[in-house]
Amino acid sequence: MTENIKQMFSKMNDETREEALQLLMSEFNLESTKFAKKNWIIGGRIPENNQEKIVRIFQNLLRIQVFKINEIKVTL
């Protein structure tokens, strides 16, 4: 599941990534966004009991990202 999380994270734009890291920090009481990115996402050391929730969070953020991009295209 960690590979799936890494793939979703790589599909995020900068704004969505920052939001994702902030959510992880607050949701799981992490030390910092750098810790979340370095150890959990890049390092693949996400506690197993948190992985399913992170997948749901990332899926929702990616849906919002796609919606925003499509909204911009329609407006242009």
Residue, then its C-alpha position, 0 to 999 in steps of 0.5 A: m500500500t505504501e507504493n500506492i501512496k507514493q504514486m498518489f503523492s507524486k501525482m499531486n501538484d505543489e499546492t496539493r502536496e503541501e495540503a496533504l503534508q499538513l493534513l498528515m501532520s495534524e491528523f496523526n500528530l506528527e512532528s513536522t511536514k518534513f518528517a511526514k514527507k521524508n520518513w512516511i512518504i519517501g521512506g515508505r515507513i507509514p505505520e500499517n494502521n494509518q495506511e488506509k486512512i492516508v489512501r482515503i485522504f490522498q484520493n480525496l485531495l487528488r479528486i479536488q485537484v482534478f476538479k480545480i484543474n477542470e474548472i480552470k480549463v472551463t473558465l478559460 
